[in-house]
């Protein structure tokens, strides 16, 4: 991972997180209601699941582990949006299994705002130090420092936003 600890790195990362947030919210606005639970095949991600997954990961890895802050994403939603290898349930097209789209968009927006604002409040020198929260042993290689916990979302969101947009246009 490239070293981003030059002057203003935290501010730049916060700006990238806010840009990701805004682009994802725009992609969500363009997702037709009848495509929100569209799957290419049984058990595969839907736009709704992808949005919840982005919020859940930003909450857990970015806010809780990275920044050491209390979670923003509701605990009862988390397992719905974890991949199965991290204890999540199967992805379904049953709307009753998930929060409402608008509620999820609002929560995603809140999570990304908390992560961006928390990142902006950091000192650049903290980035190469440890995450400010507890990193479970299985996640230690993925989150070796605070920078990794934040940069992950600069990369994670566009990946899944692209999937969301492709499914919404299918």
C-alpha positions in Angstrom: 0.0 0.0 0.0 1.4 3.4 -0.9 2.4 5.7 1.9 -0.1 8.6 2.2 1.4 10.2 5.3 2.5 13.4 3.7 1.0 16.7 5.0 -2.8 16.7 4.5 -3.1 12.9 4.1 -6.0 12.6 6.5 -7.8 15.5 4.9 -7.3 14.0 1.4 -8.5 10.6 2.6 -11.6 12.2 4.2 -12.3 14.0 0.9 -12.1 10.7 -1.0 -14.4 9.0 1.5 -16.9 11.9 1.0 -16.6 11.6 -2.7 -17.2 7.9 -2.5 -20.3 8.5 -0.3 -21.7 11.0 -2.7 -21.1 8.8 -5.8 -22.7 5.8 -4.1 -25.7 7.8 -3.0 -26.1 9.0 -6.6 -25.8 5.4 -7.9 -28.5 4.4 -5.4 -30.8 7.2 -6.6 -30.4 5.8 -10.1 -31.2 2.2 -9.1 -34.8 1.4 -10.2 -37.0 0.0 -7.4 -37.5 -3.2 -9.4 -33.7 -3.8 -9.6 -32.9 -3.4 -5.9 -33.2 -7.1 -5.2 -32.0 -8.3 -8.6 -29.5 -11.2 -8.7 -27.5 -12.6 -11.5 -27.9 -16.0 -9.9 -29.2 -17.5 -6.6 -27.2 -16.4 -3.6 -25.3 -13.6 -5.5 -25.3 -10.0 -4.4 -28.1 -7.6 -5.1 -27.9 -3.8 -5.2 -29.6 -3.7 -1.7 -27.2 -6.2 -0.3 -24.1 -4.4 -1.8 -25.2 -1.1 -0.2 -25.7 -2.7 3.2 -22.4 -4.5 2.8 -20.5 -1.3 2.1 -22.1 0.4 5.1 -21.5 -2.6 7.4 -17.8 -2.9 6.4 -17.2 0.9 6.7 -18.8 0.8 10.1 -16.9 -2.3 11.4 -13.5 -1.8 9.9 -13.4 1.9 9.5 -15.3 3.3 12.4 -15.1 0.6 15.1 -11.7 -1.0 14.4 -10.0 1.9 12.7 -11.2 5.0 14.6 -12.1 3.2 17.8 -15.6 4.7 17.9 -18.9 3.2 18.7 -20.7 1.5 15.8 -23.2 3.5 13.8 -24.7 0.6 11.8 -27.4 -1.3 13.7 -26.1 -4.6 15.1 -29.2 -6.4 14.0 -28.4 -5.5 10.4 -24.8 -6.5 10.4 -25.2 -10.3 9.9 -27.5 -9.6 6.9 -24.7 -7.8 5.1 -21.7 -9.9 6.0 -20.3 -12.4 3.5 -20.9 -16.0 4.6 -17.2 -16.4 5.3 -17.6 -13.7 8.0 -20.7 -15.2 9.6 -23.3 -13.7 7.3 -26.5 -15.4 6.2 -27.3 -16.3 2.6 -28.1 -13.4 0.3 -31.8 -13.5 -0.7 -34.3 -11.6 -2.8 -36.8 -11.5 0.1 -37.3 -7.8 0.9 -38.6 -8.8 4.4 -35.1 -10.0 5.2 -33.7 -6.5 4.9 -34.2 -2.9 6.0 -36.1 -0.6 3.6 -33.9 0.8 0.8 -34.4 4.4 1.9 -33.4 3.6 5.5 -30.3 1.8 4.2 -29.3 4.7 2.0 -29.7 7.0 5.0 -27.6 4.7 7.2 -24.9 4.3 4.6 -24.7 8.1 4.3 -24.4 8.4 8.0 -21.7 5.7 8.3 -19.6 7.2 5.6 -20.0 10.7 7.0 -18.9 9.6 10.5 -15.9 7.8 8.9 -14.9 10.8 6.7 -15.3 13.3 9.6 -13.4 11.0 12.0 -10.6 10.6 9.4 -10.4 14.4 8.9 -10.0 14.9 12.6 -6.9 12.6 12.7 -3.3 13.7 12.7 -1.4 12.4 9.6 1.2 10.9 11.9 -1.4 8.5 13.3 -1.9 6.8 10.0 1.1 4.5 10.3 0.3 3.6 13.9 -2.1 1.0 15.1 -5.8 1.2 14.5 -7.5 3.0 17.4 -10.0 0.2 18.1 -9.7 -3.5 18.7 -8.7 -5.5 15.7 -9.7 -9.2 16.0 -6.8 -11.5 15.3 -8.2 -12.9 12.0 -8.3 -9.3 10.7 -4.8 -8.2 11.8 -3.2 -8.9 8.4 -5.9 -7.0 6.7 -5.7 -4.0 9.1 -2.0 -3.7 10.1 -2.4 0.0 10.8 -4.9 2.9 10.9 -4.1 3.8 7.3 -5.2 0.4 6.1 -8.5 0.6 8.0 -9.3 3.8 6.2 -7.8 3.2 2.8 -9.8 0.0 2.5 -13.0 2.0 2.1 -11.4 4.3 -0.5 -11.0 1.1 -2.6 -13.9 -1.1 -1.3 -16.7 1.3 -2.1 -16.0 1.9 -5.8 -15.6 -1.8 -6.3 -19.1 -2.6 -5.0 -20.6 0.6 -6.3 -19.7 -0.6 -9.8 -21.4 -3.9 -9.1 -24.5 -2.1 -7.8 -24.6 0.1 -10.9 -24.2 -2.9 -13.3 -27.0 -4.8 -11.6 -29.2 -1.7 -11.5 -28.8 -1.4 -15.3 -29.3 -5.1 -16.0 
